[in-house]
């Protein structure tokens, strides 16, 4: 499921009432314009997500995001992060297997769990973890440094990354 909208308009990973649901650019829009963004982009995405999680069987959600390597003057010492709730089995076990595969394939990268953000921060996965049990929903966020994405080797790296994730997905 692809969001199809930039977080510069509305952040699909944040609940509608979250202070960072709108970016520095879109939060200056008038109330009606922000309401339209929520109604036409945000709300349908969240409704579609919940409908998919509600389908029979287990739902595996792996969101993919990028992050800036330096934030507010501080260097982030991570190349690839995997965000998840460490207290929620079997999600934590699934994520440990993903991390093992990533570290095996990319031993030269700094790969960490719950960095550069906490895996339990307010977002799409965390909101739905409260609504669906651990046996129903496995939710994680793959965070990749923009330094990797901007490198000349990114196309090859991305292909290898996808292969590792697919091989360890279940």
Secondary structure, DSSP 8 states (H G I E B T S, - for coil): ----S-TTT--TTS-TTSTTSS-TTGGGS-HHHHHHHIIIIIHHHHHHHHHHHHSSS-EEEEEEEEE-SEETTEE---SEEEE--TTSTTHHHHHHHHHHHHHHH-TTS-EEET-SS-TTSSSHHHHHHTTS-TTTEEEEEEEEEHHHHTSTTHHHHHHHHHHHHHHT--
